[in-house]
Amino acid sequence: MIKAAGVAEVRDADFATEVLGSELPVLVEFTADWCPPCRQMGPVLSDLAAQEGHRLKVVQLDVDTNPDTTNAYKVLSMPTFMVFRGGEPVKAMVGARAKRRLLEELADVL
């Protein structure tokens, strides 16, 4: 998986702890190496993590190596972004987007 700088990678094994148990809301990017739009999102996620890290945790999950979590949340397209708060998914967005648009879409969950 092409990892975005400053963005943690989560796996099936630690998803419950890192995402569902987080004090902060968590933005999860469901991603894959073979997905060009996912690669485009790397710098956007890095910027977002640096700018909003005090109020939003940003993580990536590789769909190819973590099928349990991918299937549990019925993720079919890459990239899919899901926001989890209090252990529950509260928002889902599909497709690459500019940082400004992503921030606008996250405004109601931050």
Backbone as XML, in Angstrom:
<?xml version="1.0"?>
<chain id="A" units="angstrom">
  <residue number="1" name="MET">
    <atom name="N" x="0.847" y="-1.189" z="0.000"/>
    <atom name="CA" x="0.000" y="0.000" z="0.000"/>
    <atom name="C" x="0.884" y="1.242" z="0.000"/>
  </residue>
  <residue number="2" name="ILE">
    <atom name="N" x="0.515" y="2.220" z="-0.775"/>
    <atom name="CA" x="1.244" y="3.488" z="-0.800"/>
    <atom name="C" x="0.746" y="4.321" z="0.370"/>
  </residue>
  <residue number="3" name="LYS">
    <atom name="N" x="1.611" y="4.473" z="1.351"/>
    <atom name="CA" x="1.214" y="5.119" z="2.600"/>
    <atom name="C" x="1.404" y="6.635" z="2.510"/>
  </residue>
  <residue number="4" name="ALA">
    <atom name="N" x="0.413" y="7.349" z="2.978"/>
    <atom name="CA" x="0.507" y="8.812" z="3.043"/>
    <atom name="C" x="1.319" y="9.188" z="4.281"/>
  </residue>
  <residue number="5" name="ALA">
    <atom name="N" x="2.206" y="10.162" z="4.135"/>
    <atom name="CA" x="3.052" y="10.611" z="5.244"/>
    <atom name="C" x="2.190" y="11.127" z="6.394"/>
  </residue>
  <residue number="6" name="GLY">
    <atom name="N" x="2.506" y="10.680" z="7.603"/>
    <atom name="CA" x="1.784" y="11.151" z="8.773"/>
    <atom name="C" x="0.421" y="10.511" z="8.971"/>
  </residue>
  <residue number="7" name="VAL">
    <atom name="N" x="0.116" y="9.494" z="8.152"/>
    <atom name="CA" x="-1.180" y="8.822" z="8.237"/>
    <atom name="C" x="-0.932" y="7.366" z="8.621"/>
  </residue>
  <residue number="8" name="ALA">
    <atom name="N" x="-1.542" y="6.934" z="9.710"/>
    <atom name="CA" x="-1.330" y="5.570" z="10.193"/>
    <atom name="C" x="-2.058" y="4.565" z="9.308"/>
  </residue>
  <residue number="9" name="GLU">
    <atom name="N" x="-1.503" y="3.360" z="9.251"/>
    <atom name="CA" x="-2.172" y="2.263" z="8.562"/>
    <atom name="C" x="-2.855" y="1.400" z="9.613"/>
  </residue>
  <residue number="10" name="VAL">
    <atom name="N" x="-4.111" y="1.049" z="9.374"/>
    <atom name="CA" x="-4.817" y="0.139" z="10.273"/>
    <atom name="C" x="-5.099" y="-1.159" z="9.527"/>
  </residue>
  <residue number="11" name="ARG">
    <atom name="N" x="-5.311" y="-2.222" z="10.307"/>
    <atom name="CA" x="-5.559" y="-3.551" z="9.745"/>
    <atom name="C" x="-6.795" y="-4.144" z="10.424"/>
  </residue>
  <residue number="12" name="ASP">
    <atom name="N" x="-7.253" y="-5.254" z="9.858"/>
    <atom name="CA" x="-8.374" y="-5.966" z="10.479"/>
    <atom name="C" x="-8.118" y="-6.177" z="11.972"/>
  </residue>
  <residue number="13" name="ALA">
    <atom name="N" x="-6.888" y="-6.581" z="12.303"/>
    <atom name="CA" x="-6.545" y="-6.958" z="13.685"/>
    <atom name="C" x="-6.641" y="-5.796" z="14.674"/>
  </residue>
  <residue number="14" name="ASP">
    <atom name="N" x="-6.343" y="-4.561" z="14.220"/>
    <atom name="CA" x="-6.356" y="-3.438" z="15.172"/>
    <atom name="C" x="-7.430" y="-2.390" z="14.860"/>
  </residue>
  <residue number="15" name="PHE">
    <atom name="N" x="-8.327" y="-2.697" z="13.934"/>
    <atom name="CA" x="-9.362" y="-1.743" z="13.547"/>
    <atom name="C" x="-10.249" y="-1.349" z="14.734"/>
  </residue>
  <residue number="16" name="ALA">
    <atom name="N" x="-10.659" y="-2.339" z="15.524"/>
    <atom name="CA" x="-11.537" y="-2.046" z="16.665"/>
    <atom name="C" x="-10.863" y="-1.103" z="17.660"/>
  </residue>
  <residue number="17" name="THR">
    <atom name="N" x="-9.590" y="-1.342" z="17.936"/>
    <atom name="CA" x="-8.858" y="-0.507" z="18.890"/>
    <atom name="C" x="-8.581" y="0.879" z="18.331"/>
  </residue>
  <residue number="18" name="GLU">
    <atom name="N" x="-8.004" y="0.915" z="17.125"/>
    <atom name="CA" x="-7.525" y="2.171" z="16.541"/>
    <atom name="C" x="-8.653" y="3.071" z="16.031"/>
  </residue>
  <residue number="19" name="VAL">
    <atom name="N" x="-9.717" y="2.476" z="15.512"/>
    <atom name="CA" x="-10.788" y="3.269" z="14.896"/>
    <atom name="C" x="-12.026" y="3.309" z="15.790"/>
  </residue>
  <residue number="20" name="LEU">
    <atom name="N" x="-12.576" y="2.153" z="16.081"/>
    <atom name="CA" x="-13.826" y="2.119" z="16.843"/>
    <atom name="C" x="-13.644" y="2.615" z="18.268"/>
  </residue>
  <residue number="21" name="GLY">
    <atom name="N" x="-12.447" y="2.420" z="18.835"/>
    <atom name="CA" x="-12.200" y="2.831" z="20.217"/>
    <atom name="C" x="-11.564" y="4.199" z="20.358"/>
  </residue>
  <residue number="22" name="SER">
    <atom name="N" x="-11.408" y="4.921" z="19.252"/>
    <atom name="CA" x="-10.735" y="6.215" z="19.291"/>
    <atom name="C" x="-11.574" y="7.270" z="19.993"/>
  </residue>
  <residue number="23" name="GLU">
    <atom name="N" x="-10.893" y="8.130" z="20.756"/>
    <atom name="CA" x="-11.560" y="9.270" z="21.395"/>
    <atom name="C" x="-11.979" y="10.298" z="20.343"/>
  </residue>
  <residue number="24" name="LEU">
    <atom name="N" x="-11.127" y="10.482" z="19.337"/>
    <atom name="CA" x="-11.398" y="11.444" z="18.265"/>
    <atom name="C" x="-12.218" y="10.795" z="17.162"/>
  </residue>
  <residue number="25" name="PRO">
    <atom name="N" x="-12.943" y="11.599" z="16.364"/>
    <atom name="CA" x="-13.516" y="11.038" z="15.134"/>
    <atom name="C" x="-12.366" y="10.542" z="14.254"/>
  </residue>
  <residue number="26" name="VAL">
    <atom name="N" x="-12.616" y="9.486" z="13.474"/>
    <atom name="CA" x="-11.582" y="8.899" z="12.634"/>
    <atom name="C" x="-12.039" y="8.889" z="11.178"/>
  </residue>
  <residue number="27" name="LEU">
    <atom name="N" x="-11.191" y="9.425" z="10.301"/>
    <atom name="CA" x="-11.417" y="9.323" z="8.859"/>
    <atom name="C" x="-10.600" y="8.138" z="8.364"/>
  </residue>
  <residue number="28" name="VAL">
    <atom name="N" x="-11.283" y="7.133" z="7.816"/>
    <atom name="CA" x="-10.612" y="5.954" z="7.269"/>
    <atom name="C" x="-10.674" y="6.029" z="5.749"/>
  </residue>
  <residue number="29" name="GLU">
    <atom name="N" x="-9.509" y="5.931" z="5.109"/>
    <atom name="CA" x="-9.492" y="5.783" z="3.657"/>
    <atom name="C" x="-9.313" y="4.300" z="3.360"/>
  </residue>
  <residue number="30" name="PHE">
    <atom name="N" x="-10.317" y="3.711" z="2.719"/>
    <atom name="CA" x="-10.195" y="2.345" z="2.223"/>
    <atom name="C" x="-9.497" y="2.466" z="0.868"/>
  </residue>
  <residue number="31" name="THR">
    <atom name="N" x="-8.306" y="1.877" z="0.757"/>
    <atom name="CA" x="-7.434" y="2.142" z="-0.382"/>
    <atom name="C" x="-6.832" y="0.846" z="-0.924"/>
  </residue>
  <residue number="32" name="ALA">
    <atom name="N" x="-6.163" y="0.963" z="-2.073"/>
    <atom name="CA" x="-5.485" y="-0.187" z="-2.682"/>
    <atom name="C" x="-4.333" y="0.316" z="-3.543"/>
  </residue>
  <residue number="33" name="ASP">
    <atom name="N" x="-3.279" y="-0.499" z="-3.634"/>
    <atom name="CA" x="-2.118" y="-0.134" z="-4.451"/>
    <atom name="C" x="-2.469" y="0.092" z="-5.912"/>
  </residue>
  <residue number="34" name="TRP">
    <atom name="N" x="-3.429" y="-0.676" z="-6.418"/>
    <atom name="CA" x="-3.748" y="-0.644" z="-7.843"/>
    <atom name="C" x="-4.710" y="0.492" z="-8.211"/>
  </residue>
  <residue number="35" name="CYS">
    <atom name="N" x="-5.000" y="1.361" z="-7.284"/>
    <atom name="CA" x="-6.024" y="2.405" z="-7.480"/>
    <atom name="C" x="-5.364" y="3.776" z="-7.670"/>
  </residue>
  <residue number="36" name="PRO">
    <atom name="N" x="-5.298" y="4.286" z="-8.925"/>
    <atom name="CA" x="-4.673" y="5.603" z="-9.155"/>
    <atom name="C" x="-5.304" y="6.751" z="-8.359"/>
  </residue>
  <residue number="37" name="PRO">
    <atom name="N" x="-6.645" y="6.851" z="-8.257"/>
    <atom name="CA" x="-7.217" y="7.949" z="-7.451"/>
    <atom name="C" x="-6.808" y="7.859" z="-5.974"/>
  </residue>
  <residue number="38" name="CYS">
    <atom name="N" x="-6.584" y="6.634" z="-5.486"/>
    <atom name="CA" x="-6.131" y="6.472" z="-4.095"/>
    <atom name="C" x="-4.750" y="7.097" z="-3.921"/>
  </residue>
  <residue number="39" name="ARG">
    <atom name="N" x="-3.875" y="6.871" z="-4.901"/>
    <atom name="CA" x="-2.529" y="7.437" z="-4.832"/>
    <atom name="C" x="-2.592" y="8.967" z="-4.848"/>
  </residue>
  <residue number="40" name="GLN">
    <atom name="N" x="-3.518" y="9.522" z="-5.616"/>
    <atom name="CA" x="-3.682" y="10.982" z="-5.670"/>
    <atom name="C" x="-4.077" y="11.545" z="-4.304"/>
  </residue>
  <residue number="41" name="MET">
    <atom name="N" x="-4.741" y="10.756" z="-3.496"/>
    <atom name="CA" x="-5.229" y="11.241" z="-2.209"/>
    <atom name="C" x="-4.146" y="11.284" z="-1.138"/>
  </residue>
  <residue number="42" name="GLY">
    <atom name="N" x="-2.984" y="10.665" z="-1.375"/>
    <atom name="CA" x="-1.915" y="10.628" z="-0.377"/>
    <atom name="C" x="-1.541" y="11.993" z="0.166"/>
  </residue>
  <residue number="43" name="PRO">
    <atom name="N" x="-1.161" y="12.950" z="-0.707"/>
    <atom name="CA" x="-0.792" y="14.283" z="-0.211"/>
    <atom name="C" x="-1.956" y="15.001" z="0.483"/>
  </residue>
  <residue number="44" name="VAL">
    <atom name="N" x="-3.173" y="14.772" z="0.006"/>
    <atom name="CA" x="-4.355" y="15.395" z="0.612"/>
    <atom name="C" x="-4.536" y="14.881" z="2.037"/>
  </residue>
  <residue number="45" name="LEU">
    <atom name="N" x="-4.408" y="13.565" z="2.209"/>
    <atom name="CA" x="-4.564" y="12.984" z="3.547"/>
    <atom name="C" x="-3.447" y="13.417" z="4.480"/>
  </residue>
  <residue number="46" name="SER">
    <atom name="N" x="-2.224" y="13.509" z="3.951"/>
    <atom name="CA" x="-1.097" y="13.977" z="4.762"/>
    <atom name="C" x="-1.343" y="15.393" z="5.262"/>
  </residue>
  <residue number="47" name="ASP">
    <atom name="N" x="-1.785" y="16.273" z="4.360"/>
    <atom name="CA" x="-2.102" y="17.660" z="4.732"/>
    <atom name="C" x="-3.215" y="17.701" z="5.769"/>
  </residue>
  <residue number="48" name="LEU">
    <atom name="N" x="-4.251" y="16.906" z="5.533"/>
    <atom name="CA" x="-5.399" y="16.876" z="6.439"/>
    <atom name="C" x="-4.973" y="16.412" z="7.832"/>
  </residue>
  <residue number="49" name="ALA">
    <atom name="N" x="-4.146" y="15.361" z="7.884"/>
    <atom name="CA" x="-3.680" y="14.841" z="9.178"/>
    <atom name="C" x="-2.860" y="15.896" z="9.913"/>
  </residue>
  <residue number="50" name="ALA">
    <atom name="N" x="-2.021" y="16.623" z="9.173"/>
    <atom name="CA" x="-1.187" y="17.651" z="9.794"/>
    <atom name="C" x="-2.032" y="18.828" z="10.284"/>
  </residue>
  <residue number="51" name="GLN">
    <atom name="N" x="-3.021" y="19.210" z="9.493"/>
    <atom name="CA" x="-3.834" y="20.388" z="9.797"/>
    <atom name="C" x="-4.907" y="20.112" z="10.853"/>
  </residue>
  <residue number="52" name="GLU">
    <atom name="N" x="-5.521" y="18.931" z="10.802"/>
    <atom name="CA" x="-6.684" y="18.645" z="11.657"/>
    <atom name="C" x="-6.417" y="17.554" z="12.695"/>
  </residue>
  <residue number="53" name="GLY">
    <atom name="N" x="-5.147" y="17.149" z="12.847"/>
    <atom name="CA" x="-4.806" y="16.038" z="13.733"/>
    <atom name="C" x="-5.246" y="16.205" z="15.171"/>
  </residue>
  <residue number="54" name="HIS">
    <atom name="N" x="-5.425" y="17.448" z="15.605"/>
    <atom name="CA" x="-5.868" y="17.690" z="16.984"/>
    <atom name="C" x="-7.343" y="17.351" z="17.184"/>
  </residue>
  <residue number="55" name="ARG">
    <atom name="N" x="-8.112" y="17.264" z="16.065"/>
    <atom name="CA" x="-9.536" y="16.959" z="16.222"/>
    <atom name="C" x="-10.035" y="15.851" z="15.309"/>
  </residue>
  <residue number="56" name="LEU">
    <atom name="N" x="-9.130" y="15.268" z="14.505"/>
    <atom name="CA" x="-9.517" y="14.188" z="13.606"/>
    <atom name="C" x="-8.329" y="13.256" z="13.396"/>
  </residue>
  <residue number="57" name="LYS">
    <atom name="N" x="-8.557" y="11.970" z="13.616"/>
    <atom name="CA" x="-7.533" y="10.961" z="13.344"/>
    <atom name="C" x="-7.728" y="10.499" z="11.905"/>
  </residue>
  <residue number="58" name="VAL">
    <atom name="N" x="-6.631" y="10.452" z="11.135"/>
    <atom name="CA" x="-6.701" y="10.042" z="9.737"/>
    <atom name="C" x="-5.902" y="8.755" z="9.566"/>
  </residue>
  <residue number="59" name="VAL">
    <atom name="N" x="-6.548" y="7.699" z="9.027"/>
    <atom name="CA" x="-5.890" y="6.416" z="8.847"/>
    <atom name="C" x="-6.219" y="5.843" z="7.467"/>
  </residue>
  <residue number="60" name="GLN">
    <atom name="N" x="-5.405" y="4.878" z="7.049"/>
    <atom name="CA" x="-5.635" y="4.177" z="5.790"/>
    <atom name="C" x="-5.774" y="2.689" z="6.072"/>
  </residue>
  <residue number="61" name="LEU">
    <atom name="N" x="-6.627" y="2.012" z="5.275"/>
    <atom name="CA" x="-6.790" y="0.573" z="5.371"/>
    <atom name="C" x="-6.699" y="-0.005" z="3.971"/>
  </residue>
  <residue number="62" name="ASP">
    <atom name="N" x="-5.787" y="-0.957" z="3.770"/>
    <atom name="CA" x="-5.601" y="-1.604" z="2.474"/>
    <atom name="C" x="-6.681" y="-2.678" z="2.309"/>
  </residue>
  <residue number="63" name="VAL">
    <atom name="N" x="-7.538" y="-2.503" z="1.296"/>
    <atom name="CA" x="-8.674" y="-3.421" z="1.126"/>
    <atom name="C" x="-8.221" y="-4.834" z="0.738"/>
  </residue>
  <residue number="64" name="ASP">
    <atom name="N" x="-7.093" y="-4.941" z="0.044"/>
    <atom name="CA" x="-6.637" y="-6.251" z="-0.421"/>
    <atom name="C" x="-6.106" y="-7.127" z="0.715"/>
  </residue>
  <residue number="65" name="THR">
    <atom name="N" x="-5.525" y="-6.507" z="1.730"/>
    <atom name="CA" x="-4.951" y="-7.286" z="2.828"/>
    <atom name="C" x="-5.837" y="-7.287" z="4.075"/>
  </residue>
  <residue number="66" name="ASN">
    <atom name="N" x="-6.970" y="-6.591" z="4.021"/>
    <atom name="CA" x="-7.883" y="-6.513" z="5.173"/>
    <atom name="C" x="-9.328" y="-6.741" z="4.741"/>
  </residue>
  <residue number="67" name="PRO">
    <atom name="N" x="-9.626" y="-7.956" z="4.239"/>
    <atom name="CA" x="-10.961" y="-8.214" z="3.699"/>
    <atom name="C" x="-12.081" y="-8.196" z="4.743"/>
  </residue>
  <residue number="68" name="ASP">
    <atom name="N" x="-11.777" y="-8.539" z="5.994"/>
    <atom name="CA" x="-12.838" y="-8.603" z="7.006"/>
    <atom name="C" x="-13.482" y="-7.238" z="7.236"/>
  </residue>
  <residue number="69" name="THR">
    <atom name="N" x="-12.646" y="-6.220" z="7.452"/>
    <atom name="CA" x="-13.164" y="-4.870" z="7.691"/>
    <atom name="C" x="-13.804" y="-4.319" z="6.421"/>
  </residue>
  <residue number="70" name="THR">
    <atom name="N" x="-13.160" y="-4.550" z="5.275"/>
    <atom name="CA" x="-13.688" y="-4.075" z="3.993"/>
    <atom name="C" x="-15.090" y="-4.629" z="3.760"/>
  </residue>
  <residue number="71" name="ASN">
    <atom name="N" x="-15.264" y="-5.928" z="3.982"/>
    <atom name="CA" x="-16.572" y="-6.562" z="3.777"/>
    <atom name="C" x="-17.584" y="-6.155" z="4.841"/>
  </residue>
  <residue number="72" name="ALA">
    <atom name="N" x="-17.120" y="-5.979" z="6.067"/>
    <atom name="CA" x="-18.029" y="-5.606" z="7.161"/>
    <atom name="C" x="-18.727" y="-4.276" z="6.875"/>
  </residue>
  <residue number="73" name="TYR">
    <atom name="N" x="-18.012" y="-3.358" z="6.213"/>
    <atom name="CA" x="-18.586" y="-2.042" z="5.914"/>
    <atom name="C" x="-19.021" y="-1.916" z="4.458"/>
  </residue>
  <residue number="74" name="LYS">
    <atom name="N" x="-19.066" y="-3.074" z="3.762"/>
    <atom name="CA" x="-19.586" y="-3.149" z="2.392"/>
    <atom name="C" x="-18.918" y="-2.140" z="1.447"/>
  </residue>
  <residue number="75" name="VAL">
    <atom name="N" x="-17.589" y="-2.042" z="1.561"/>
    <atom name="CA" x="-16.820" y="-1.140" z="0.705"/>
    <atom name="C" x="-16.581" y="-1.829" z="-0.640"/>
  </residue>
  <residue number="76" name="LEU">
    <atom name="N" x="-17.043" y="-1.188" z="-1.714"/>
    <atom name="CA" x="-16.926" y="-1.770" z="-3.044"/>
    <atom name="C" x="-16.059" y="-0.934" z="-3.983"/>
  </residue>
  <residue number="77" name="SER">
    <atom name="N" x="-15.958" y="0.353" z="-3.748"/>
    <atom name="CA" x="-15.205" y="1.251" z="-4.636"/>
    <atom name="C" x="-14.041" y="1.870" z="-3.881"/>
  </residue>
  <residue number="78" name="MET">
    <atom name="N" x="-12.950" y="2.137" z="-4.607"/>
    <atom name="CA" x="-11.795" y="2.787" z="-4.012"/>
    <atom name="C" x="-11.570" y="4.131" z="-4.703"/>
  </residue>
  <residue number="79" name="PRO">
    <atom name="N" x="-11.166" y="5.148" z="-3.983"/>
    <atom name="CA" x="-11.122" y="5.158" z="-2.516"/>
    <atom name="C" x="-12.508" y="5.411" z="-1.931"/>
  </residue>
  <residue number="80" name="THR">
    <atom name="N" x="-12.773" y="4.773" z="-0.817"/>
    <atom name="CA" x="-13.961" y="5.087" z="-0.022"/>
    <atom name="C" x="-13.458" y="5.684" z="1.283"/>
  </residue>
  <residue number="81" name="PHE">
    <atom name="N" x="-14.073" y="6.779" z="1.691"/>
    <atom name="CA" x="-13.748" y="7.422" z="2.959"/>
    <atom name="C" x="-14.921" y="7.226" z="3.902"/>
  </residue>
  <residue number="82" name="MET">
    <atom name="N" x="-14.628" y="6.778" z="5.112"/>
    <atom name="CA" x="-15.675" y="6.657" z="6.124"/>
    <atom name="C" x="-15.212" y="7.372" z="7.381"/>
  </residue>
  <residue number="83" name="VAL">
    <atom name="N" x="-16.142" y="8.091" z="7.984"/>
    <atom name="CA" x="-15.860" y="8.755" z="9.253"/>
    <atom name="C" x="-16.553" y="7.951" z="10.348"/>
  </residue>
  <residue number="84" name="PHE">
    <atom name="N" x="-15.774" y="7.595" z="11.360"/>
    <atom name="CA" x="-16.292" y="6.869" z="12.516"/>
    <atom name="C" x="-16.221" y="7.779" z="13.730"/>
  </residue>
  <residue number="85" name="ARG">
    <atom name="N" x="-17.318" y="7.798" z="14.476"/>
    <atom name="CA" x="-17.343" y="8.566" z="15.728"/>
    <atom name="C" x="-18.054" y="7.712" z="16.769"/>
  </residue>
  <residue number="86" name="GLY">
    <atom name="N" x="-17.424" y="7.563" z="17.928"/>
    <atom name="CA" x="-18.023" y="6.744" z="18.986"/>
    <atom name="C" x="-18.227" y="5.306" z="18.550"/>
  </residue>
  <residue number="87" name="GLY">
    <atom name="N" x="-17.352" y="4.797" z="17.678"/>
    <atom name="CA" x="-17.432" y="3.408" z="17.256"/>
    <atom name="C" x="-18.419" y="3.125" z="16.139"/>
  </residue>
  <residue number="88" name="GLU">
    <atom name="N" x="-19.059" y="4.169" z="15.617"/>
    <atom name="CA" x="-20.059" y="3.984" z="14.565"/>
    <atom name="C" x="-19.685" y="4.785" z="13.320"/>
  </residue>
  <residue number="89" name="PRO">
    <atom name="N" x="-19.971" y="4.223" z="12.117"/>
    <atom name="CA" x="-19.762" y="5.013" z="10.905"/>
    <atom name="C" x="-20.841" y="6.095" z="10.815"/>
  </residue>
  <residue number="90" name="VAL">
    <atom name="N" x="-20.422" y="7.340" z="10.659"/>
    <atom name="CA" x="-21.383" y="8.444" z="10.607"/>
    <atom name="C" x="-21.434" y="9.116" z="9.233"/>
  </residue>
  <residue number="91" name="LYS">
    <atom name="N" x="-20.471" y="8.796" z="8.363"/>
    <atom name="CA" x="-20.452" y="9.407" z="7.036"/>
    <atom name="C" x="-19.617" y="8.542" z="6.118"/>
  </residue>
  <residue number="92" name="ALA">
    <atom name="N" x="-20.027" y="8.471" z="4.849"/>
    <atom name="CA" x="-19.240" y="7.752" z="3.840"/>
    <atom name="C" x="-19.210" y="8.573" z="2.559"/>
  </residue>
  <residue number="93" name="MET">
    <atom name="N" x="-18.042" y="8.589" z="1.918"/>
    <atom name="CA" x="-17.857" y="9.329" z="0.661"/>
    <atom name="C" x="-17.031" y="8.442" z="-0.262"/>
  </residue>
  <residue number="94" name="VAL">
    <atom name="N" x="-17.383" y="8.412" z="-1.533"/>
    <atom name="CA" x="-16.663" y="7.579" z="-2.490"/>
    <atom name="C" x="-16.003" y="8.459" z="-3.540"/>
  </residue>
  <residue number="95" name="GLY">
    <atom name="N" x="-14.726" y="8.171" z="-3.819"/>
    <atom name="CA" x="-14.010" y="8.875" z="-4.885"/>
    <atom name="C" x="-13.039" y="9.913" z="-4.362"/>
  </residue>
  <residue number="96" name="ALA">
    <atom name="N" x="-12.017" y="10.166" z="-5.184"/>
    <atom name="CA" x="-11.009" y="11.171" z="-4.836"/>
    <atom name="C" x="-11.637" y="12.556" z="-4.854"/>
  </residue>
  <residue number="97" name="ARG">
    <atom name="N" x="-11.097" y="13.449" z="-4.041"/>
    <atom name="CA" x="-11.589" y="14.832" z="-3.982"/>
    <atom name="C" x="-10.464" y="15.733" z="-3.513"/>
  </residue>
  <residue number="98" name="ALA">
    <atom name="N" x="-10.609" y="17.002" z="-3.817"/>
    <atom name="CA" x="-9.641" y="18.008" z="-3.379"/>
    <atom name="C" x="-9.761" y="18.200" z="-1.875"/>
  </residue>
  <residue number="99" name="LYS">
    <atom name="N" x="-8.671" y="18.672" z="-1.252"/>
    <atom name="CA" x="-8.664" y="18.865" z="0.201"/>
    <atom name="C" x="-9.776" y="19.824" z="0.637"/>
  </residue>
  <residue number="100" name="ARG">
    <atom name="N" x="-9.959" y="20.914" z="-0.111"/>
    <atom name="CA" x="-10.998" y="21.879" z="0.269"/>
    <atom name="C" x="-12.376" y="21.209" z="0.307"/>
  </residue>
  <residue number="101" name="ARG">
    <atom name="N" x="-12.670" y="20.408" z="-0.709"/>
    <atom name="CA" x="-13.970" y="19.730" z="-0.745"/>
    <atom name="C" x="-14.081" y="18.714" z="0.387"/>
  </residue>
  <residue number="102" name="LEU">
    <atom name="N" x="-12.999" y="17.991" z="0.636"/>
    <atom name="CA" x="-13.005" y="17.011" z="1.708"/>
    <atom name="C" x="-13.265" y="17.691" z="3.053"/>
  </residue>
  <residue number="103" name="LEU">
    <atom name="N" x="-12.603" y="18.816" z="3.292"/>
    <atom name="CA" x="-12.826" y="19.567" z="4.540"/>
    <atom name="C" x="-14.280" y="20.033" z="4.661"/>
  </residue>
  <residue number="104" name="GLU">
    <atom name="N" x="-14.842" y="20.507" z="3.534"/>
    <atom name="CA" x="-16.250" y="20.941" z="3.553"/>
    <atom name="C" x="-17.168" y="19.774" z="3.921"/>
  </residue>
  <residue number="105" name="GLU">
    <atom name="N" x="-16.874" y="18.610" z="3.342"/>
    <atom name="CA" x="-17.722" y="17.447" z="3.609"/>
    <atom name="C" x="-17.554" y="16.909" z="5.026"/>
  </residue>
  <residue number="106" name="LEU">
    <atom name="N" x="-16.410" y="17.204" z="5.630"/>
    <atom name="CA" x="-16.149" y="16.741" z="6.995"/>
    <atom name="C" x="-16.635" y="17.733" z="8.053"/>
  </residue>
  <residue number="107" name="ALA">
    <atom name="N" x="-16.984" y="18.940" z="7.637"/>
    <atom name="CA" x="-17.318" y="20.016" z="8.588"/>
    <atom name="C" x="-18.401" y="19.600" z="9.586"/>
  </residue>
  <residue number="108" name="ASP">
    <atom name="N" x="-19.395" y="18.852" z="9.149"/>
    <atom name="CA" x="-20.499" y="18.500" z="10.045"/>
    <atom name="C" x="-20.165" y="17.364" z="11.020"/>
  </residue>
  <residue number="109" name="VAL">
    <atom name="N" x="-19.024" y="16.698" z="10.831"/>
    <atom name="CA" x="-18.662" y="15.625" z="11.754"/>
    <atom name="C" x="-17.465" y="15.963" z="12.634"/>
  </residue>
  <residue number="110" name="LEU">
    <atom name="N" x="-16.847" y="17.118" z="12.365"/>
    <atom name="CA" x="-15.697" y="17.532" z="13.187"/>
    <atom name="C" x="-16.156" y="18.323" z="14.405"/>
  </residue>
</chain>
